[in-house]
Amino acid sequence: RPDISFAVSELSLFVSAPGQNHMQAVKHLLRYLYGTSELGLLYSKPKNSGLMDRLNVLWGFVDIDWAGCPDSRRSTSGYALMLNGAA
């Protein structure tokens, strides 16, 4: 699920030595998953003839944070690809 990918990535950094804050974040993430279990992606046929209404349009976004982690100074990157308007 793309909506939790960043949270899972950040939590995975502390798997070997999790603290109380990390466990609270995991519980928060699990509550979010439970509350959004009915949500999903809906692909439908385009109605208009604009640029984004063509069939099978693929586009994406990329973001990079160079040395942004205050603990390890590691970089974080992420991307989202959209196919026909759904991630």
PDB file with one MODEL, atoms N, CA, C and O in Angstrom:
MODEL        1
ATOM      1  N   ARG A   1       0.832  -1.180   0.000  1.00  0.00           N
ATOM      2  CA  ARG A   1       0.000   0.000   0.000  1.00  0.00           C
ATOM      3  C   ARG A   1       0.880   1.248   0.000  1.00  0.00           C
ATOM      4  O   ARG A   1       1.717   1.421   0.885  1.00  0.00           O
ATOM      5  N   PRO A   2       0.689   2.109  -0.986  1.00  0.00           N
ATOM      6  CA  PRO A   2       1.548   3.286  -1.090  1.00  0.00           C
ATOM      7  C   PRO A   2       1.354   4.290   0.039  1.00  0.00           C
ATOM      8  O   PRO A   2       2.265   5.068   0.319  1.00  0.00           O
ATOM      9  N   ASP A   3       0.196   4.297   0.697  1.00  0.00           N
ATOM     10  CA  ASP A   3      -0.052   5.281   1.746  1.00  0.00           C
ATOM     11  C   ASP A   3       0.735   5.006   3.027  1.00  0.00           C
ATOM     12  O   ASP A   3       0.863   5.899   3.865  1.00  0.00           O
ATOM     13  N   ILE A   4       1.261   3.804   3.198  1.00  0.00           N
ATOM     14  CA  ILE A   4       2.033   3.491   4.402  1.00  0.00           C
ATOM     15  C   ILE A   4       3.498   3.206   4.100  1.00  0.00           C
ATOM     16  O   ILE A   4       4.252   2.868   5.013  1.00  0.00           O
ATOM     17  N   SER A   5       3.914   3.330   2.867  1.00  0.00           N
ATOM     18  CA  SER A   5       5.277   2.946   2.503  1.00  0.00           C
ATOM     19  C   SER A   5       6.331   3.770   3.241  1.00  0.00           C
ATOM     20  O   SER A   5       7.345   3.219   3.670  1.00  0.00           O
ATOM     21  N   PHE A   6       6.116   5.068   3.398  1.00  0.00           N
ATOM     22  CA  PHE A   6       7.103   5.887   4.096  1.00  0.00           C
ATOM     23  C   PHE A   6       7.175   5.520   5.573  1.00  0.00           C
ATOM     24  O   PHE A   6       8.264   5.404   6.134  1.00  0.00           O
ATOM     25  N   ALA A   7       6.019   5.338   6.203  1.00  0.00           N
ATOM     26  CA  ALA A   7       5.997   4.981   7.625  1.00  0.00           C
ATOM     27  C   ALA A   7       6.679   3.643   7.863  1.00  0.00           C
ATOM     28  O   ALA A   7       7.442   3.502   8.819  1.00  0.00           O
ATOM     29  N   VAL A   8       6.418   2.665   7.016  1.00  0.00           N
ATOM     30  CA  VAL A   8       7.054   1.356   7.157  1.00  0.00           C
ATOM     31  C   VAL A   8       8.561   1.471   6.933  1.00  0.00           C
ATOM     32  O   VAL A   8       9.343   0.826   7.632  1.00  0.00           O
ATOM     33  N   SER A   9       8.964   2.276   5.976  1.00  0.00           N
ATOM     34  CA  SER A   9      10.385   2.474   5.709  1.00  0.00           C
ATOM     35  C   SER A   9      11.087   3.096   6.919  1.00  0.00           C
ATOM     36  O   SER A   9      12.171   2.654   7.301  1.00  0.00           O
ATOM     37  N   GLU A  10      10.484   4.102   7.511  1.00  0.00           N
ATOM     38  CA  GLU A  10      11.087   4.749   8.681  1.00  0.00           C
ATOM     39  C   GLU A  10      11.114   3.814   9.885  1.00  0.00           C
ATOM     40  O   GLU A  10      12.111   3.774  10.606  1.00  0.00           O
ATOM     41  N   LEU A  11      10.046   3.066  10.114  1.00  0.00           N
ATOM     42  CA  LEU A  11      10.014   2.146  11.247  1.00  0.00           C
ATOM     43  C   LEU A  11      11.005   0.997  11.076  1.00  0.00           C
ATOM     44  O   LEU A  11      11.526   0.478  12.063  1.00  0.00           O
ATOM     45  N   SER A  12      11.264   0.602   9.849  1.00  0.00           N
ATOM     46  CA  SER A  12      12.187  -0.508   9.616  1.00  0.00           C
ATOM     47  C   SER A  12      13.623  -0.163   9.994  1.00  0.00           C
ATOM     48  O   SER A  12      14.442  -1.065  10.170  1.00  0.00           O
ATOM     49  N   LEU A  13      13.944   1.115  10.121  1.00  0.00           N
ATOM     50  CA  LEU A  13      15.284   1.515  10.529  1.00  0.00           C
ATOM     51  C   LEU A  13      15.582   1.116  11.976  1.00  0.00           C
ATOM     52  O   LEU A  13      16.746   1.010  12.363  1.00  0.00           O
ATOM     53  N   PHE A  14      14.530   0.896  12.778  1.00  0.00           N
ATOM     54  CA  PHE A  14      14.706   0.639  14.204  1.00  0.00           C
ATOM     55  C   PHE A  14      14.264  -0.762  14.604  1.00  0.00           C
ATOM     56  O   PHE A  14      13.924  -0.995  15.763  1.00  0.00           O
ATOM     57  N   VAL A  15      14.266  -1.700  13.657  1.00  0.00           N
ATOM     58  CA  VAL A  15      13.821  -3.064  13.938  1.00  0.00           C
ATOM     59  C   VAL A  15      14.745  -3.752  14.943  1.00  0.00           C
ATOM     60  O   VAL A  15      14.274  -4.499  15.801  1.00  0.00           O
ATOM     61  N   SER A  16      16.039  -3.512  14.849  1.00  0.00           N
ATOM     62  CA  SER A  16      16.980  -4.221  15.712  1.00  0.00           C
ATOM     63  C   SER A  16      16.958  -3.711  17.153  1.00  0.00           C
ATOM     64  O   SER A  16      17.297  -4.455  18.073  1.00  0.00           O
ATOM     65  N   ALA A  17      16.567  -2.460  17.361  1.00  0.00           N
ATOM     66  CA  ALA A  17      16.526  -1.903  18.716  1.00  0.00           C
ATOM     67  C   ALA A  17      15.381  -0.892  18.831  1.00  0.00           C
ATOM     68  O   ALA A  17      15.631   0.310  18.920  1.00  0.00           O
ATOM     69  N   PRO A  18      14.128  -1.363  18.831  1.00  0.00           N
ATOM     70  CA  PRO A  18      13.011  -0.427  18.907  1.00  0.00           C
ATOM     71  C   PRO A  18      12.846   0.149  20.312  1.00  0.00           C
ATOM     72  O   PRO A  18      13.072  -0.525  21.317  1.00  0.00           O
ATOM     73  N   GLY A  19      12.453   1.393  20.343  1.00  0.00           N
ATOM     74  CA  GLY A  19      12.164   2.052  21.613  1.00  0.00           C
ATOM     75  C   GLY A  19      10.667   2.164  21.827  1.00  0.00           C
ATOM     76  O   GLY A  19       9.877   1.694  21.008  1.00  0.00           O
ATOM     77  N   GLN A  20      10.284   2.783  22.920  1.00  0.00           N
ATOM     78  CA  GLN A  20       8.863   2.949  23.243  1.00  0.00           C
ATOM     79  C   GLN A  20       8.158   3.801  22.183  1.00  0.00           C
ATOM     80  O   GLN A  20       7.021   3.512  21.811  1.00  0.00           O
ATOM     81  N   ASN A  21       8.827   4.842  21.701  1.00  0.00           N
ATOM     82  CA  ASN A  21       8.230   5.698  20.668  1.00  0.00           C
ATOM     83  C   ASN A  21       7.968   4.919  19.379  1.00  0.00           C
ATOM     84  O   ASN A  21       6.964   5.145  18.704  1.00  0.00           O
ATOM     85  N   HIS A  22       8.870   4.006  19.043  1.00  0.00           N
ATOM     86  CA  HIS A  22       8.710   3.217  17.824  1.00  0.00           C
ATOM     87  C   HIS A  22       7.527   2.260  17.951  1.00  0.00           C
ATOM     88  O   HIS A  22       6.769   2.065  17.000  1.00  0.00           O
ATOM     89  N   MET A  23       7.376   1.665  19.133  1.00  0.00           N
ATOM     90  CA  MET A  23       6.252   0.757  19.352  1.00  0.00           C
ATOM     91  C   MET A  23       4.923   1.519  19.302  1.00  0.00           C
ATOM     92  O   MET A  23       3.930   0.998  18.795  1.00  0.00           O
ATOM     93  N   GLN A  24       4.901   2.738  19.820  1.00  0.00           N
ATOM     94  CA  GLN A  24       3.690   3.566  19.724  1.00  0.00           C
ATOM     95  C   GLN A  24       3.377   3.892  18.269  1.00  0.00           C
ATOM     96  O   GLN A  24       2.212   3.910  17.871  1.00  0.00           O
ATOM     97  N   ALA A  25       4.409   4.150  17.478  1.00  0.00           N
ATOM     98  CA  ALA A  25       4.206   4.442  16.061  1.00  0.00           C
ATOM     99  C   ALA A  25       3.676   3.216  15.325  1.00  0.00           C
ATOM    100  O   ALA A  25       2.831   3.348  14.439  1.00  0.00           O
ATOM    101  N   VAL A  26       4.159   2.031  15.678  1.00  0.00           N
ATOM    102  CA  VAL A  26       3.654   0.803  15.066  1.00  0.00           C
ATOM    103  C   VAL A  26       2.185   0.605  15.412  1.00  0.00           C
ATOM    104  O   VAL A  26       1.387   0.250  14.545  1.00  0.00           O
ATOM    105  N   LYS A  27       1.822   0.832  16.676  1.00  0.00           N
ATOM    106  CA  LYS A  27       0.415   0.708  17.079  1.00  0.00           C
ATOM    107  C   LYS A  27      -0.459   1.707  16.321  1.00  0.00           C
ATOM    108  O   LYS A  27      -1.568   1.378  15.899  1.00  0.00           O
ATOM    109  N   HIS A  28       0.047   2.921  16.154  1.00  0.00           N
ATOM    110  CA  HIS A  28      -0.695   3.934  15.400  1.00  0.00           C
ATOM    111  C   HIS A  28      -0.889   3.489  13.951  1.00  0.00           C
ATOM    112  O   HIS A  28      -1.970   3.646  13.385  1.00  0.00           O
ATOM    113  N   LEU A  29       0.159   2.938  13.363  1.00  0.00           N
ATOM    114  CA  LEU A  29       0.076   2.460  11.984  1.00  0.00           C
ATOM    115  C   LEU A  29      -0.925   1.308  11.860  1.00  0.00           C
ATOM    116  O   LEU A  29      -1.696   1.259  10.902  1.00  0.00           O
ATOM    117  N   LEU A  30      -0.916   0.394  12.812  1.00  0.00           N
ATOM    118  CA  LEU A  30      -1.865  -0.725  12.776  1.00  0.00           C
ATOM    119  C   LEU A  30      -3.306  -0.240  12.941  1.00  0.00           C
ATOM    120  O   LEU A  30      -4.211  -0.762  12.290  1.00  0.00           O
ATOM    121  N   ARG A  31      -3.526   0.755  13.808  1.00  0.00           N
ATOM    122  CA  ARG A  31      -4.874   1.327  13.945  1.00  0.00           C
ATOM    123  C   ARG A  31      -5.313   1.994  12.639  1.00  0.00           C
ATOM    124  O   ARG A  31      -6.475   1.895  12.246  1.00  0.00           O
ATOM    125  N   TYR A  32      -4.374   2.675  11.969  1.00  0.00           N
ATOM    126  CA  TYR A  32      -4.683   3.291  10.678  1.00  0.00           C
ATOM    127  C   TYR A  32      -5.071   2.228   9.658  1.00  0.00           C
ATOM    128  O   TYR A  32      -6.051   2.395   8.932  1.00  0.00           O
ATOM    129  N   LEU A  33      -4.313   1.135   9.598  1.00  0.00           N
ATOM    130  CA  LEU A  33      -4.626   0.061   8.663  1.00  0.00           C
ATOM    131  C   LEU A  33      -5.998  -0.546   8.941  1.00  0.00           C
ATOM    132  O   LEU A  33      -6.759  -0.823   8.014  1.00  0.00           O
ATOM    133  N   TYR A  34      -6.307  -0.749  10.207  1.00  0.00           N
ATOM    134  CA  TYR A  34      -7.603  -1.314  10.566  1.00  0.00           C
ATOM    135  C   TYR A  34      -8.737  -0.371  10.151  1.00  0.00           C
ATOM    136  O   TYR A  34      -9.777  -0.820   9.669  1.00  0.00           O
ATOM    137  N   GLY A  35      -8.533   0.936  10.338  1.00  0.00           N
ATOM    138  CA  GLY A  35      -9.563   1.914  10.010  1.00  0.00           C
ATOM    139  C   GLY A  35      -9.737   2.163   8.526  1.00  0.00           C
ATOM    140  O   GLY A  35     -10.778   2.671   8.109  1.00  0.00           O
ATOM    141  N   THR A  36      -8.750   1.823   7.722  1.00  0.00           N
ATOM    142  CA  THR A  36      -8.826   2.084   6.283  1.00  0.00           C
ATOM    143  C   THR A  36      -8.850   0.794   5.466  1.00  0.00           C
ATOM    144  O   THR A  36      -8.525   0.807   4.279  1.00  0.00           O
ATOM    145  N   SER A  37      -9.230  -0.310   6.089  1.00  0.00           N
ATOM    146  CA  SER A  37      -9.192  -1.594   5.379  1.00  0.00           C
ATOM    147  C   SER A  37     -10.207  -1.673   4.238  1.00  0.00           C
ATOM    148  O   SER A  37     -10.047  -2.499   3.340  1.00  0.00           O
ATOM    149  N   GLU A  38     -11.222  -0.853   4.251  1.00  0.00           N
ATOM    150  CA  GLU A  38     -12.238  -0.870   3.201  1.00  0.00           C
ATOM    151  C   GLU A  38     -11.882   0.021   2.014  1.00  0.00           C
ATOM    152  O   GLU A  38     -12.578  -0.004   1.000  1.00  0.00           O
ATOM    153  N   LEU A  39     -10.821   0.801   2.121  1.00  0.00           N
ATOM    154  CA  LEU A  39     -10.431   1.697   1.033  1.00  0.00           C
ATOM    155  C   LEU A  39      -9.652   0.942  -0.029  1.00  0.00           C
ATOM    156  O   LEU A  39      -8.989  -0.052   0.266  1.00  0.00           O
ATOM    157  N   GLY A  40      -9.732   1.409  -1.247  1.00  0.00           N
ATOM    158  CA  GLY A  40      -9.006   0.769  -2.334  1.00  0.00           C
ATOM    159  C   GLY A  40      -8.888   1.701  -3.526  1.00  0.00           C
ATOM    160  O   GLY A  40      -9.354   2.840  -3.482  1.00  0.00           O
ATOM    161  N   LEU A  41      -8.279   1.230  -4.561  1.00  0.00           N
ATOM    162  CA  LEU A  41      -8.110   2.006  -5.782  1.00  0.00           C
ATOM    163  C   LEU A  41      -9.220   1.669  -6.754  1.00  0.00           C
ATOM    164  O   LEU A  41      -9.619   0.511  -6.878  1.00  0.00           O
ATOM    165  N   LEU A  42      -9.714   2.675  -7.436  1.00  0.00           N
ATOM    166  CA  LEU A  42     -10.786   2.481  -8.401  1.00  0.00           C
ATOM    167  C   LEU A  42     -10.302   2.967  -9.754  1.00  0.00           C
ATOM    168  O   LEU A  42      -9.990   4.146  -9.926  1.00  0.00           O
ATOM    169  N   TYR A  43     -10.242   2.062 -10.705  1.00  0.00           N
ATOM    170  CA  TYR A  43      -9.896   2.410 -12.081  1.00  0.00           C
ATOM    171  C   TYR A  43     -11.173   2.446 -12.894  1.00  0.00           C
ATOM    172  O   TYR A  43     -11.963   1.503 -12.872  1.00  0.00           O
ATOM    173  N   SER A  44     -11.370   3.535 -13.607  1.00  0.00           N
ATOM    174  CA  SER A  44     -12.577   3.662 -14.421  1.00  0.00           C
ATOM    175  C   SER A  44     -12.225   4.216 -15.792  1.00  0.00           C
ATOM    176  O   SER A  44     -11.122   4.719 -16.010  1.00  0.00           O
ATOM    177  N   LYS A  45     -13.167   4.117 -16.703  1.00  0.00           N
ATOM    178  CA  LYS A  45     -12.982   4.612 -18.054  1.00  0.00           C
ATOM    179  C   LYS A  45     -13.085   6.137 -18.064  1.00  0.00           C
ATOM    180  O   LYS A  45     -13.953   6.689 -17.386  1.00  0.00           O
ATOM    181  N   PRO A  46     -12.227   6.834 -18.811  1.00  0.00           N
ATOM    182  CA  PRO A  46     -12.297   8.298 -18.856  1.00  0.00           C
ATOM    183  C   PRO A  46     -13.594   8.782 -19.494  1.00  0.00           C
ATOM    184  O   PRO A  46     -14.171   8.127 -20.362  1.00  0.00           O
ATOM    185  N   LYS A  47     -14.040   9.974 -19.022  1.00  0.00           N
ATOM    186  CA  LYS A  47     -15.300  10.539 -19.530  1.00  0.00           C
ATOM    187  C   LYS A  47     -15.077  11.673 -20.522  1.00  0.00           C
ATOM    188  O   LYS A  47     -15.886  11.869 -21.429  1.00  0.00           O
ATOM    189  N   ASN A  48     -13.992  12.419 -20.362  1.00  0.00           N
ATOM    190  CA  ASN A  48     -13.712  13.556 -21.244  1.00  0.00           C
ATOM    191  C   ASN A  48     -12.585  13.209 -22.210  1.00  0.00           C
ATOM    192  O   ASN A  48     -12.147  12.060 -22.268  1.00  0.00           O
ATOM    193  N   SER A  49     -12.124  14.178 -22.953  1.00  0.00           N
ATOM    194  CA  SER A  49     -11.050  13.921 -23.913  1.00  0.00           C
ATOM    195  C   SER A  49      -9.812  14.757 -23.608  1.00  0.00           C
ATOM    196  O   SER A  49      -9.034  15.040 -24.520  1.00  0.00           O
ATOM    197  N   GLY A  50      -9.603  15.162 -22.349  1.00  0.00           N
ATOM    198  CA  GLY A  50      -8.416  15.924 -21.970  1.00  0.00           C
ATOM    199  C   GLY A  50      -7.179  15.043 -21.916  1.00  0.00           C
ATOM    200  O   GLY A  50      -7.255  13.833 -22.128  1.00  0.00           O
ATOM    201  N   LEU A  51      -6.035  15.664 -21.629  1.00  0.00           N
ATOM    202  CA  LEU A  51      -4.767  14.943 -21.600  1.00  0.00           C
ATOM    203  C   LEU A  51      -4.784  13.811 -20.575  1.00  0.00           C
ATOM    204  O   LEU A  51      -4.329  12.708 -20.875  1.00  0.00           O
ATOM    205  N   MET A  52      -5.296  14.061 -19.379  1.00  0.00           N
ATOM    206  CA  MET A  52      -5.298  13.044 -18.336  1.00  0.00           C
ATOM    207  C   MET A  52      -6.464  12.065 -18.471  1.00  0.00           C
ATOM    208  O   MET A  52      -6.590  11.151 -17.656  1.00  0.00           O
ATOM    209  N   ASP A  53      -7.303  12.233 -19.465  1.00  0.00           N
ATOM    210  CA  ASP A  53      -8.445  11.353 -19.650  1.00  0.00           C
ATOM    211  C   ASP A  53      -8.194  10.285 -20.704  1.00  0.00           C
ATOM    212  O   ASP A  53      -9.106   9.530 -21.041  1.00  0.00           O
ATOM    213  N   ARG A  54      -6.987  10.206 -21.225  1.00  0.00           N
ATOM    214  CA  ARG A  54      -6.671   9.156 -22.187  1.00  0.00           C
ATOM    215  C   ARG A  54      -6.476   7.831 -21.458  1.00  0.00           C
ATOM    216  O   ARG A  54      -6.171   7.804 -20.266  1.00  0.00           O
ATOM    217  N   LEU A  55      -6.655   6.748 -22.178  1.00  0.00           N
ATOM    218  CA  LEU A  55      -6.459   5.434 -21.578  1.00  0.00           C
ATOM    219  C   LEU A  55      -4.981   5.175 -21.306  1.00  0.00           C
ATOM    220  O   LEU A  55      -4.119   5.564 -22.094  1.00  0.00           O
ATOM    221  N   ASN A  56      -4.700   4.523 -20.200  1.00  0.00           N
ATOM    222  CA  ASN A  56      -3.363   4.080 -19.825  1.00  0.00           C
ATOM    223  C   ASN A  56      -2.320   5.199 -19.802  1.00  0.00           C
ATOM    224  O   ASN A  56      -1.285   5.110 -20.463  1.00  0.00           O
ATOM    225  N   VAL A  57      -2.606   6.246 -19.038  1.00  0.00           N
ATOM    226  CA  VAL A  57      -1.663   7.340 -18.833  1.00  0.00           C
ATOM    227  C   VAL A  57      -0.865   7.031 -17.579  1.00  0.00           C
ATOM    228  O   VAL A  57      -1.444   6.815 -16.514  1.00  0.00           O
ATOM    229  N   LEU A  58       0.467   7.006 -17.693  1.00  0.00           N
ATOM    230  CA  LEU A  58       1.358   6.741 -16.575  1.00  0.00           C
ATOM    231  C   LEU A  58       2.186   7.988 -16.303  1.00  0.00           C
ATOM    232  O   LEU A  58       2.841   8.507 -17.207  1.00  0.00           O
ATOM    233  N   TRP A  59       2.162   8.478 -15.058  1.00  0.00           N
ATOM    234  CA  TRP A  59       2.971   9.623 -14.680  1.00  0.00           C
ATOM    235  C   TRP A  59       3.388   9.465 -13.227  1.00  0.00           C
ATOM    236  O   TRP A  59       2.806   8.664 -12.495  1.00  0.00           O
ATOM    237  N   GLY A  60       4.397  10.227 -12.806  1.00  0.00           N
ATOM    238  CA  GLY A  60       4.907  10.016 -11.462  1.00  0.00           C
ATOM    239  C   GLY A  60       5.528  11.241 -10.842  1.00  0.00           C
ATOM    240  O   GLY A  60       5.756  12.257 -11.498  1.00  0.00           O
ATOM    241  N   PHE A  61       5.797  11.113  -9.548  1.00  0.00           N
ATOM    242  CA  PHE A  61       6.454  12.143  -8.752  1.00  0.00           C
ATOM    243  C   PHE A  61       7.624  11.502  -8.020  1.00  0.00           C
ATOM    244  O   PHE A  61       7.567  10.332  -7.639  1.00  0.00           O
ATOM    245  N   VAL A  62       8.694  12.284  -7.825  1.00  0.00           N
ATOM    246  CA  VAL A  62       9.868  11.817  -7.103  1.00  0.00           C
ATOM    247  C   VAL A  62      10.269  12.901  -6.109  1.00  0.00           C
ATOM    248  O   VAL A  62      10.200  14.091  -6.417  1.00  0.00           O
ATOM    249  N   ASP A  63      10.690  12.482  -4.906  1.00  0.00           N
ATOM    250  CA  ASP A  63      11.186  13.431  -3.909  1.00  0.00           C
ATOM    251  C   ASP A  63      12.384  12.808  -3.198  1.00  0.00           C
ATOM    252  O   ASP A  63      12.388  11.614  -2.898  1.00  0.00           O
ATOM    253  N   ILE A  64      13.391  13.622  -2.934  1.00  0.00           N
ATOM    254  CA  ILE A  64      14.608  13.146  -2.292  1.00  0.00           C
ATOM    255  C   ILE A  64      14.989  14.110  -1.179  1.00  0.00           C
ATOM    256  O   ILE A  64      14.941  15.327  -1.358  1.00  0.00           O
ATOM    257  N   ASP A  65      15.369  13.559  -0.024  1.00  0.00           N
ATOM    258  CA  ASP A  65      15.841  14.351   1.108  1.00  0.00           C
ATOM    259  C   ASP A  65      17.270  13.921   1.381  1.00  0.00           C
ATOM    260  O   ASP A  65      17.494  12.854   1.952  1.00  0.00           O
ATOM    261  N   TRP A  66      18.242  14.731   0.983  1.00  0.00           N
ATOM    262  CA  TRP A  66      19.651  14.361   1.084  1.00  0.00           C
ATOM    263  C   TRP A  66      20.131  14.535   2.520  1.00  0.00           C
ATOM    264  O   TRP A  66      20.088  15.640   3.062  1.00  0.00           O
ATOM    265  N   ALA A  67      20.587  13.451   3.135  1.00  0.00           N
ATOM    266  CA  ALA A  67      21.124  13.432   4.501  1.00  0.00           C
ATOM    267  C   ALA A  67      20.143  14.042   5.485  1.00  0.00           C
ATOM    268  O   ALA A  67      20.550  14.795   6.370  1.00  0.00           O
ATOM    269  N   GLY A  68      18.861  13.735   5.350  1.00  0.00           N
ATOM    270  CA  GLY A  68      17.830  14.352   6.185  1.00  0.00           C
ATOM    271  C   GLY A  68      17.561  13.658   7.498  1.00  0.00           C
ATOM    272  O   GLY A  68      16.903  14.238   8.361  1.00  0.00           O
ATOM    273  N   CYS A  69      18.037  12.446   7.690  1.00  0.00           N
ATOM    274  CA  CYS A  69      17.809  11.731   8.936  1.00  0.00           C
ATOM    275  C   CYS A  69      18.733  12.294  10.019  1.00  0.00           C
ATOM    276  O   CYS A  69      19.952  12.247   9.855  1.00  0.00           O
ATOM    277  N   PRO A  70      18.193  12.825  11.119  1.00  0.00           N
ATOM    278  CA  PRO A  70      19.064  13.414  12.141  1.00  0.00           C
ATOM    279  C   PRO A  70      19.897  12.371  12.893  1.00  0.00           C
ATOM    280  O   PRO A  70      20.931  12.710  13.468  1.00  0.00           O
ATOM    281  N   ASP A  71      19.462  11.113  12.897  1.00  0.00           N
ATOM    282  CA  ASP A  71      20.206  10.073  13.614  1.00  0.00           C
ATOM    283  C   ASP A  71      21.393   9.547  12.809  1.00  0.00           C
ATOM    284  O   ASP A  71      22.499   9.440  13.337  1.00  0.00           O
ATOM    285  N   SER A  72      21.174   9.223  11.549  1.00  0.00           N
ATOM    286  CA  SER A  72      22.221   8.575  10.752  1.00  0.00           C
ATOM    287  C   SER A  72      22.726   9.431   9.597  1.00  0.00           C
ATOM    288  O   SER A  72      23.703   9.063   8.944  1.00  0.00           O
ATOM    289  N   ARG A  73      22.087  10.559   9.332  1.00  0.00           N
ATOM    290  CA  ARG A  73      22.410  11.439   8.208  1.00  0.00           C
ATOM    291  C   ARG A  73      22.236  10.728   6.874  1.00  0.00           C
ATOM    292  O   ARG A  73      22.861  11.099   5.880  1.00  0.00           O
ATOM    293  N   ARG A  74      21.392   9.713   6.853  1.00  0.00           N
ATOM    294  CA  ARG A  74      21.113   9.014   5.602  1.00  0.00           C
ATOM    295  C   ARG A  74      20.092   9.793   4.791  1.00  0.00           C
ATOM    296  O   ARG A  74      19.309  10.579   5.325  1.00  0.00           O
ATOM    297  N   SER A  75      20.120   9.560   3.516  1.00  0.00           N
ATOM    298  CA  SER A  75      19.175  10.200   2.608  1.00  0.00           C
ATOM    299  C   SER A  75      17.911   9.356   2.497  1.00  0.00           C
ATOM    300  O   SER A  75      17.945   8.137   2.667  1.00  0.00           O
ATOM    301  N   THR A  76      16.810  10.014   2.212  1.00  0.00           N
ATOM    302  CA  THR A  76      15.531   9.342   2.015  1.00  0.00           C
ATOM    303  C   THR A  76      15.006   9.731   0.649  1.00  0.00           C
ATOM    304  O   THR A  76      15.035  10.903   0.273  1.00  0.00           O
ATOM    305  N   SER A  77      14.529   8.753  -0.086  1.00  0.00           N
ATOM    306  CA  SER A  77      13.940   9.055  -1.389  1.00  0.00           C
ATOM    307  C   SER A  77      12.621   8.307  -1.508  1.00  0.00           C
ATOM    308  O   SER A  77      12.390   7.304  -0.833  1.00  0.00           O
ATOM    309  N   GLY A  78      11.782   8.806  -2.362  1.00  0.00           N
ATOM    310  CA  GLY A  78      10.498   8.157  -2.569  1.00  0.00           C
ATOM    311  C   GLY A  78       9.917   8.537  -3.911  1.00  0.00           C
ATOM    312  O   GLY A  78      10.311   9.533  -4.517  1.00  0.00           O
ATOM    313  N   TYR A  79       8.980   7.736  -4.364  1.00  0.00           N
ATOM    314  CA  TYR A  79       8.348   8.021  -5.632  1.00  0.00           C
ATOM    315  C   TYR A  79       6.916   7.504  -5.594  1.00  0.00           C
ATOM    316  O   TYR A  79       6.582   6.607  -4.819  1.00  0.00           O
ATOM    317  N   ALA A  80       6.090   8.080  -6.432  1.00  0.00           N
ATOM    318  CA  ALA A  80       4.716   7.631  -6.596  1.00  0.00           C
ATOM    319  C   ALA A  80       4.405   7.609  -8.080  1.00  0.00           C
ATOM    320  O   ALA A  80       4.560   8.620  -8.766  1.00  0.00           O
ATOM    321  N   LEU A  81       3.976   6.485  -8.571  1.00  0.00           N
ATOM    322  CA  LEU A  81       3.575   6.362  -9.966  1.00  0.00           C
ATOM    323  C   LEU A  81       2.064   6.259 -10.033  1.00  0.00           C
ATOM    324  O   LEU A  81       1.444   5.541  -9.249  1.00  0.00           O
ATOM    325  N   MET A  82       1.482   6.974 -10.967  1.00  0.00           N
ATOM    326  CA  MET A  82       0.040   6.976 -11.132  1.00  0.00           C
ATOM    327  C   MET A  82      -0.310   6.372 -12.501  1.00  0.00           C
ATOM    328  O   MET A  82       0.240   6.770 -13.528  1.00  0.00           O
ATOM    329  N   LEU A  83      -1.212   5.428 -12.492  1.00  0.00           N
ATOM    330  CA  LEU A  83      -1.715   4.844 -13.731  1.00  0.00           C
ATOM    331  C   LEU A  83      -3.195   5.129 -13.804  1.00  0.00           C
ATOM    332  O   LEU A  83      -3.972   4.646 -12.981  1.00  0.00           O
ATOM    333  N   ASN A  84      -3.579   5.907 -14.780  1.00  0.00           N
ATOM    334  CA  ASN A  84      -4.980   6.303 -14.977  1.00  0.00           C
ATOM    335  C   ASN A  84      -5.567   6.966 -13.746  1.00  0.00           C
ATOM    336  O   ASN A  84      -6.733   6.752 -13.416  1.00  0.00           O
ATOM    337  N   GLY A  85      -4.752   7.780 -13.056  1.00  0.00           N
ATOM    338  CA  GLY A  85      -5.241   8.557 -11.940  1.00  0.00           C
ATOM    339  C   GLY A  85      -5.239   7.860 -10.602  1.00  0.00           C
ATOM    340  O   GLY A  85      -5.669   8.462  -9.618  1.00  0.00           O
ATOM    341  N   ALA A  86      -4.779   6.622 -10.505  1.00  0.00           N
ATOM    342  CA  ALA A  86      -4.711   5.912  -9.228  1.00  0.00           C
ATOM    343  C   ALA A  86      -3.279   5.455  -8.982  1.00  0.00           C
ATOM    344  O   ALA A  86      -2.592   5.007  -9.900  1.00  0.00           O
ATOM    345  N   ALA A  87      -2.838   5.571  -7.734  1.00  0.00           N
ATOM    346  CA  ALA A  87      -1.454   5.209  -7.389  1.00  0.00           C
ATOM    347  C   ALA A  87      -1.292   3.701  -7.333  1.00  0.00           C
ATOM    348  O   ALA A  87      -0.198   3.207  -7.058  1.00  0.00           O
TER     349      ALA A  87
ENDMDL
END
